[in-house]
Amino acid sequence: MPRGPSPYVTLARMPPVRDLRVLLRLTDFRRLLTVRLLSQSADGVYQVALATYVVFSPERQTSPAAIASAMAVLLLPYSLVGPFAGVLLDRWRRRQVLFYGSLLRTCLAASTAVLMVSGAPDGLFYASALAVTAVNRFVLAGLSAALPRVVDSQRLVMANSLSPTAGTLAATAGGGLAFAVRLIVSDSDAAVVVLGALLYLAAGAASLRMARDLLGPDTTLATSQLLPALASTVHGLHHGLRHLRERRSAARALMAMTLLRFCYGALTVTVLMLCRYAWSDTEADGLTLLGLALAASGAGFFIAAVVSPWTIRRLGRTGWMAVCAGSGAVLVPALGLPFAPVPMLAAAFVLGLLTQGAKIATDTVVQTAVDDAYRGRIFSLYDMLFNAAFVGAAGVVALMLPPDGRSVPVLLMVSAIYAMVAAGLARSLRNLPDTP
């Protein structure tokens, strides 16, 4: 690689396509991206299997409250223990976290398939699914914290456009594969879960292509110090929160993204109920509509990866987040209030674009504003806020949604939150300018 300041000046002026081409030449980045793609494609397979088992099974009478309960069981406990995982991410080799985390998810997913086939009590099924989700969030936080170790700061915006967005597209593709397996190969949710377990195993094997110390952190403690590290978790979290308070831009971005995640959770439950009852008479029709909604959202994620580097360069990270939130405030009622499949699918595409665009900006803010020694803790807090907001949205919507999912107050509430976030970000830009 050429040395000196001039390559960075040139790189800053590169068009996105050339910037992306330079990024993909980085061997370590490609290897980390491969782990993410395999891991998140497995997530898509596993999550679709859970959705069809819990929401679309003919013998189950699904309600918004039931969906909220399932989300709480799967996500809220990890929201409480997530920061503890973050402290470990700042002490353990992140490459090893990716490897052993993938192996553990393989075993846990296989046990979920066994529980499905054996007709075990729901408590055991949810416990197994909860364990997979907890390890999954741990791995995703590790992937985000490791990204600055394989690219330099000049390429970080493009890396945040490509890597998480490609992972989301991989999850969408995994969901599509799960639908295909279930409808064509085997009408069995357990068979789909086994496919997810095999993809988790492939992700673990791919992580071994990277050196043990490549992904950091800078201060890796010995295994014998694990128990003292766990004992000092609360103290470490205090330092992490204090570090975040000192990084106003990162704290502001996390607060905004948490509210946007709340909106996404509310709309997710709404679309699930519409697909299940309002727009279909059979399980197969409901699954087809849900698959189309996922595909539309995935297309929005892809477009976000293409346009976000360009818009961030011109508007700044906070400016782009404000545009995303403001657009959501207008488009949610415009596309959602008819409660018809075609406008709602268009809304899924637009909201996929806006949500992922805001997330790309947020990831970049956190990665650049937070010191490497704290990134694991901050990204675990990031995941904790995500999960809590999603579960909270499901709980609120469960009290507001009718059985068929058609609710004007829910859409107006979501639109108002988008508007509030946009106004707050615009106001903060006047007080704390964000350089594009």
C-alpha positions as CSV (number, residue, x, y, z in Angstrom):
1,M,0.0,0.0,0.0
2,P,1.4,3.5,-0.9
3,R,2.5,5.5,2.1
4,G,2.1,9.1,3.0
5,P,-0.9,11.4,3.3
6,S,-1.8,11.7,-0.3
7,P,-3.5,8.3,-0.7
8,Y,-6.0,9.3,2.1
9,V,-6.8,12.5,0.3
10,T,-7.3,10.7,-2.9
11,L,-9.4,8.0,-1.2
12,A,-11.7,10.6,0.4
13,R,-12.6,11.8,-3.1
14,M,-13.1,8.4,-4.7
15,P,-16.6,7.6,-5.9
16,P,-18.3,4.9,-4.0
17,V,-17.8,2.1,-6.5
18,R,-14.0,2.6,-6.6
19,D,-14.0,3.0,-2.8
20,L,-15.8,-0.4,-2.5
21,R,-13.4,-2.0,-4.9
22,V,-10.4,-0.9,-2.8
23,L,-12.2,-2.2,0.4
24,L,-12.8,-5.6,-1.1
25,R,-9.1,-6.0,-1.9
26,L,-8.4,-6.1,1.9
27,T,-7.9,-9.8,2.7
28,D,-8.7,-9.6,6.4
29,F,-11.9,-7.5,5.7
30,R,-13.1,-10.1,3.2
31,R,-12.5,-12.9,5.7
32,L,-14.4,-11.0,8.4
33,L,-17.2,-10.3,6.0
34,T,-17.4,-14.0,5.1
35,V,-18.0,-14.9,8.7
36,R,-20.7,-12.3,9.0
37,L,-22.5,-13.5,5.8
38,L,-22.5,-17.1,6.9
39,S,-23.5,-16.2,10.4
40,Q,-26.4,-13.9,9.5
41,S,-27.6,-16.2,6.8
42,A,-27.9,-18.8,9.5
43,D,-29.8,-16.2,11.6
44,G,-32.3,-15.7,8.8
45,V,-32.9,-19.4,8.4
46,Y,-33.3,-19.9,12.2
47,Q,-35.6,-16.9,12.7
48,V,-37.9,-17.9,9.9
49,A,-38.2,-21.3,11.3
50,L,-39.1,-19.8,14.7
51,A,-41.6,-17.4,13.1
52,T,-43.4,-20.2,11.2
53,Y,-43.4,-22.4,14.3
54,V,-44.7,-19.8,16.7
55,V,-46.8,-17.5,14.5
56,F,-48.0,-19.5,11.5
57,S,-48.6,-22.9,12.9
58,P,-52.3,-23.8,12.2
59,E,-52.8,-25.1,15.7
60,R,-51.7,-21.8,17.3
61,Q,-54.0,-18.8,17.7
62,T,-51.5,-16.0,17.4
63,S,-52.2,-12.6,18.9
64,P,-50.1,-9.4,19.3
65,A,-49.7,-10.3,23.0
66,A,-48.4,-13.8,22.0
67,I,-45.9,-12.2,19.7
68,A,-44.8,-9.7,22.3
69,S,-44.4,-12.5,24.8
70,A,-42.3,-14.5,22.4
71,M,-40.1,-11.5,21.7
72,A,-39.7,-10.8,25.4
73,V,-38.6,-14.3,26.1
74,L,-36.1,-14.3,23.3
75,L,-34.7,-10.8,23.6
76,L,-35.3,-9.1,26.9
77,P,-33.2,-11.5,29.1
78,Y,-30.2,-10.9,26.8
79,S,-30.9,-7.1,27.1
80,L,-30.2,-7.5,30.8
81,V,-27.0,-9.6,30.4
82,G,-25.7,-8.0,27.2
83,P,-23.3,-5.5,28.9
84,F,-21.7,-8.4,30.8
85,A,-20.9,-9.9,27.4
86,G,-19.4,-6.6,26.3
87,V,-16.9,-6.6,29.2
88,L,-15.7,-10.0,28.0
89,L,-15.5,-8.8,24.4
90,D,-13.0,-6.2,25.6
91,R,-10.9,-9.0,27.2
92,W,-11.2,-12.1,25.1
93,R,-9.7,-12.5,21.6
94,R,-12.6,-11.6,19.3
95,R,-11.6,-14.2,16.7
96,Q,-12.0,-16.9,19.4
97,V,-15.4,-15.4,20.3
98,L,-16.5,-15.8,16.7
99,F,-15.3,-19.4,16.5
100,Y,-16.6,-20.8,19.8
101,G,-19.8,-18.7,19.5
102,S,-20.5,-20.3,16.2
103,L,-19.9,-23.8,17.5
104,L,-22.1,-23.2,20.5
105,R,-24.9,-21.9,18.2
106,T,-24.6,-25.0,16.1
107,C,-25.2,-27.3,19.1
108,L,-28.0,-25.1,20.5
109,A,-29.8,-24.9,17.1
110,A,-29.6,-28.7,16.8
111,S,-31.2,-29.0,20.2
112,T,-34.0,-26.7,19.1
113,A,-34.8,-29.0,16.2
114,V,-35.0,-32.0,18.5
115,L,-37.4,-30.1,20.8
116,M,-39.6,-29.3,17.8
117,V,-39.8,-32.9,16.6
118,S,-40.3,-34.3,20.1
119,G,-43.2,-31.9,20.9
120,A,-41.4,-30.7,24.1
121,P,-43.1,-28.1,26.3
122,D,-42.9,-24.5,25.1
123,G,-40.7,-23.6,28.1
124,L,-37.9,-25.8,26.9
125,F,-38.3,-24.6,23.3
126,Y,-38.1,-20.9,24.3
127,A,-35.1,-21.6,26.6
128,S,-33.2,-23.2,23.6
129,A,-34.2,-20.4,21.3
130,L,-33.2,-17.8,23.9
131,A,-29.7,-19.3,24.2
132,V,-29.2,-19.2,20.4
133,T,-30.3,-15.6,20.4
134,A,-28.1,-14.6,23.3
135,V,-24.9,-16.1,21.7
136,N,-26.0,-14.6,18.3
137,R,-26.1,-11.1,19.8
138,F,-22.7,-11.7,21.4
139,V,-21.2,-12.6,18.0
140,L,-22.8,-9.7,16.2
141,A,-21.4,-7.2,18.8
142,G,-17.9,-8.9,18.3
143,L,-18.2,-8.5,14.5
144,S,-19.0,-4.8,14.9
145,A,-16.3,-4.1,17.4
146,A,-13.7,-6.0,15.2
147,L,-14.4,-4.0,12.0
148,P,-12.0,-1.1,12.7
149,R,-9.2,-3.7,13.2
150,V,-9.4,-4.7,9.5
151,V,-10.0,-1.3,7.8
152,D,-8.6,2.1,8.4
153,S,-10.7,5.1,9.5
154,Q,-10.8,6.5,5.9
155,R,-12.6,3.4,4.7
156,L,-14.9,3.0,7.8
157,V,-18.0,4.6,6.3
158,M,-17.9,2.3,3.3
159,A,-17.1,-0.7,5.5
160,N,-20.1,0.1,7.6
161,S,-22.2,0.4,4.5
162,L,-21.1,-2.9,3.1
163,S,-20.6,-5.2,6.1
164,P,-23.7,-4.8,8.2
165,T,-25.9,-4.3,5.2
166,A,-24.5,-7.3,3.4
167,G,-25.1,-9.2,6.6
168,T,-28.7,-8.1,6.7
169,L,-29.1,-9.1,3.0
170,A,-27.6,-12.5,3.9
171,A,-30.2,-12.8,6.7
172,T,-32.9,-12.0,4.2
173,A,-31.5,-14.5,1.7
174,G,-31.3,-17.1,4.5
175,G,-35.0,-16.4,5.3
176,G,-35.8,-17.0,1.6
177,L,-33.8,-20.2,1.6
178,A,-35.8,-21.3,4.7
179,F,-39.1,-20.6,3.0
180,A,-37.9,-22.6,0.0
181,V,-36.8,-25.6,2.1
182,R,-40.0,-25.6,4.0
183,L,-42.3,-25.3,1.0
184,I,-40.4,-27.4,-1.5
185,V,-38.1,-29.8,0.3
186,S,-39.7,-30.5,3.6
187,D,-42.8,-29.1,5.3
188,S,-40.9,-29.2,8.6
189,D,-39.6,-26.4,10.8
190,A,-37.1,-28.7,12.4
191,A,-35.5,-29.5,9.0
192,V,-35.1,-25.7,8.5
193,V,-33.5,-25.3,11.9
194,V,-31.0,-28.1,11.1
195,L,-30.0,-26.1,7.9
196,G,-29.4,-23.1,10.1
197,A,-27.2,-25.2,12.4
198,L,-25.0,-26.3,9.5
199,L,-24.6,-22.6,8.4
200,Y,-23.5,-21.7,11.9
201,L,-20.9,-24.4,11.7
202,A,-19.6,-23.0,8.4
203,A,-19.3,-19.6,10.0
204,G,-17.1,-21.0,12.8
205,A,-14.9,-22.7,10.2
206,A,-14.5,-19.5,8.2
207,S,-13.4,-17.6,11.4
208,L,-10.3,-19.9,11.6
209,R,-8.9,-18.3,8.4
210,M,-8.0,-15.2,10.5
211,A,-5.1,-14.9,12.9
212,R,-6.0,-15.3,16.6
213,D,-4.9,-11.8,17.6
214,L,-6.0,-10.0,14.4
215,L,-9.4,-8.7,15.7
216,G,-8.1,-7.5,19.1
217,P,-8.8,-6.1,21.6
218,D,-5.6,-4.2,22.4
219,T,-5.6,-5.4,26.0
220,T,-6.3,-9.2,26.0
221,L,-6.2,-10.7,29.5
222,A,-5.1,-14.2,30.2
223,T,-7.7,-16.9,30.8
224,S,-6.8,-17.1,34.4
225,Q,-8.1,-13.6,34.9
226,L,-11.5,-14.4,33.6
227,L,-13.2,-14.6,37.1
228,P,-11.8,-11.3,38.3
229,A,-12.9,-9.8,35.0
230,L,-16.5,-11.1,35.6
231,A,-16.4,-9.8,39.1
232,S,-15.4,-6.4,37.9
233,T,-18.2,-6.2,35.3
234,V,-20.2,-3.6,37.0
235,H,-17.2,-1.4,37.6
236,G,-16.2,-1.8,33.9
237,L,-19.7,-0.9,32.8
238,H,-19.5,2.3,34.9
239,H,-16.4,3.2,33.0
240,G,-18.0,2.4,29.7
241,L,-21.0,4.6,30.4
242,R,-18.7,7.4,31.6
243,H,-16.7,7.0,28.4
244,L,-19.9,7.2,26.4
245,R,-21.0,10.4,28.2
246,E,-17.8,11.9,27.2
247,R,-18.5,11.1,23.6
248,R,-21.6,13.2,22.9
249,S,-21.9,12.3,19.3
250,A,-21.9,8.6,20.0
251,A,-24.5,9.0,22.8
252,R,-26.7,11.2,20.6
253,A,-26.6,8.6,17.8
254,L,-27.4,5.7,20.1
255,M,-30.4,7.5,21.6
256,A,-31.8,8.3,18.1
257,M,-31.2,4.8,16.8
258,T,-33.0,3.3,19.9
259,L,-36.1,5.3,19.1
260,L,-35.9,4.3,15.4
261,R,-35.6,0.7,16.5
262,F,-38.8,1.1,18.6
263,C,-40.6,2.2,15.5
264,Y,-39.3,-0.7,13.5
265,G,-40.4,-3.1,16.2
266,A,-43.9,-1.6,16.2
267,L,-44.2,-1.9,12.5
268,T,-42.9,-5.5,12.5
269,V,-45.6,-6.7,14.8
270,T,-48.2,-4.8,12.7
271,V,-47.0,-6.5,9.5
272,L,-46.9,-9.9,11.1
273,M,-50.6,-9.6,12.2
274,L,-51.7,-8.2,8.8
275,C,-50.0,-11.1,7.0
276,R,-51.4,-13.7,9.4
277,Y,-55.1,-12.5,9.5
278,A,-56.0,-9.4,7.4
279,W,-54.4,-10.3,4.0
280,S,-54.6,-14.1,3.9
281,D,-56.9,-17.0,4.6
282,T,-54.3,-19.8,4.8
283,E,-50.9,-20.3,6.4
284,A,-49.2,-20.6,3.0
285,D,-50.6,-17.3,1.8
286,G,-49.5,-15.6,5.0
287,L,-46.0,-17.0,4.7
288,T,-45.8,-15.8,1.1
289,L,-46.8,-12.3,2.0
290,L,-44.3,-12.2,4.9
291,G,-41.6,-13.4,2.5
292,L,-42.4,-10.6,0.1
293,A,-42.2,-8.1,2.9
294,L,-38.8,-9.4,4.0
295,A,-37.6,-9.3,0.4
296,A,-38.8,-5.7,0.0
297,S,-37.1,-4.7,3.2
298,G,-33.9,-6.5,2.1
299,A,-33.9,-4.5,-1.2
300,G,-34.2,-1.3,0.9
301,F,-31.1,-2.4,3.0
302,F,-29.2,-2.9,-0.3
303,I,-30.1,0.5,-1.6
304,A,-29.1,2.0,1.8
305,A,-25.6,0.5,1.4
306,V,-25.3,2.1,-2.0
307,V,-26.5,5.6,-1.2
308,S,-25.3,6.1,2.4
309,P,-21.6,6.8,1.7
310,W,-22.7,9.4,-0.8
311,T,-25.2,11.0,1.4
312,I,-23.0,10.9,4.5
313,R,-20.2,12.7,2.6
314,R,-22.6,15.5,1.7
315,L,-24.9,15.7,4.7
316,G,-22.7,14.3,7.5
317,R,-23.7,11.3,9.6
318,T,-26.2,13.2,11.8
319,G,-27.7,15.0,8.8
320,W,-28.3,11.7,7.1
321,M,-29.9,10.3,10.2
322,A,-32.2,13.3,10.4
323,V,-33.2,12.9,6.8
324,C,-34.0,9.2,7.4
325,A,-36.1,9.9,10.4
326,G,-37.9,12.8,8.7
327,S,-38.7,10.7,5.7
328,G,-40.2,8.0,7.9
329,A,-42.4,10.5,9.6
330,V,-44.0,11.4,6.2
331,L,-44.0,8.0,4.5
332,V,-45.3,5.8,7.3
333,P,-48.8,7.3,7.3
334,A,-48.8,7.9,3.6
335,L,-48.1,4.2,2.7
336,G,-49.4,2.4,5.8
337,L,-52.9,3.9,6.4
338,P,-54.5,2.2,3.5
339,F,-53.6,-1.1,5.2
340,A,-53.3,-2.7,1.7
341,P,-50.6,-5.2,0.7
342,V,-49.0,-3.2,-2.1
343,P,-48.5,0.1,-0.3
344,M,-47.4,-1.7,2.8
345,L,-44.8,-3.7,0.8
346,A,-43.6,-0.3,-0.6
347,A,-43.4,0.9,3.0
348,A,-41.3,-2.2,3.9
349,F,-38.8,-1.2,1.2
350,V,-38.6,2.5,2.2
351,L,-38.3,1.7,5.9
352,G,-35.6,-0.9,5.2
353,L,-33.7,1.8,3.4
354,L,-34.2,4.5,6.0
355,T,-33.5,2.2,9.0
356,Q,-30.4,0.7,7.5
357,G,-29.2,4.1,6.4
358,A,-29.5,5.5,9.9
359,K,-27.8,2.4,11.3
360,I,-24.8,2.8,9.0
361,A,-24.4,6.3,10.2
362,T,-24.8,5.2,13.9
363,D,-22.3,2.4,13.6
364,T,-19.7,4.8,12.1
365,V,-20.2,7.4,14.8
366,V,-19.8,4.8,17.6
367,Q,-16.7,3.2,16.0
368,T,-14.9,6.5,15.4
369,A,-15.9,8.2,18.6
370,V,-15.3,5.3,21.1
371,D,-11.8,4.1,22.0
372,D,-11.0,0.5,21.0
373,A,-10.7,-0.7,24.6
374,Y,-14.4,0.2,25.2
375,R,-15.9,-0.8,21.9
376,G,-17.0,-4.2,23.0
377,R,-18.9,-2.8,26.0
378,I,-20.5,0.0,23.9
379,F,-21.6,-2.3,21.2
380,S,-23.1,-4.7,23.7
381,L,-25.0,-1.7,25.2
382,Y,-26.0,-0.8,21.7
383,D,-27.5,-4.3,21.2
384,M,-29.1,-4.1,24.7
385,L,-30.9,-0.8,23.7
386,F,-31.9,-2.4,20.4
387,N,-33.5,-5.4,22.0
388,A,-35.2,-3.5,24.8
389,A,-36.6,-1.0,22.3
390,F,-37.9,-3.8,20.1
391,V,-39.5,-5.7,23.0
392,G,-40.9,-2.5,24.4
393,A,-42.5,-1.7,21.0
394,A,-44.0,-5.1,20.8
395,G,-45.5,-4.7,24.3
396,V,-47.0,-1.3,23.5
397,V,-48.4,-2.4,20.2
398,A,-49.9,-5.5,21.8
399,L,-52.1,-3.2,23.8
400,M,-53.1,-1.1,20.8
401,L,-53.5,-3.6,17.9
402,P,-56.8,-5.2,17.0
403,P,-56.6,-8.9,16.1
404,D,-56.3,-8.2,12.3
405,G,-53.5,-5.7,12.8
406,R,-55.3,-2.6,11.4
407,S,-54.6,0.3,13.7
408,V,-54.5,3.9,12.8
409,P,-53.2,5.0,16.2
410,V,-50.2,2.7,16.0
411,L,-49.1,4.2,12.6
412,L,-49.7,7.8,13.8
413,M,-47.6,7.0,17.0
414,V,-44.8,5.7,14.9
415,S,-44.9,8.7,12.6
416,A,-44.8,11.1,15.6
417,I,-41.7,9.3,17.0
418,Y,-39.9,9.6,13.6
419,A,-40.8,13.3,13.5
420,M,-39.5,13.8,17.1
421,V,-36.2,12.1,16.3
422,A,-35.8,14.2,13.1
423,A,-36.4,17.4,15.0
424,G,-34.0,16.4,17.8
425,L,-31.2,15.6,15.4
426,A,-31.7,18.8,13.4
427,R,-31.6,20.8,16.6
428,S,-28.4,19.0,17.7
429,L,-26.8,19.8,14.4
430,R,-27.1,23.5,15.3
431,N,-25.5,23.0,18.7
432,L,-23.0,20.3,17.8
433,P,-22.2,20.5,14.0
434,D,-21.3,17.2,12.2
435,T,-18.8,17.6,9.5
436,P,-19.6,15.6,6.4
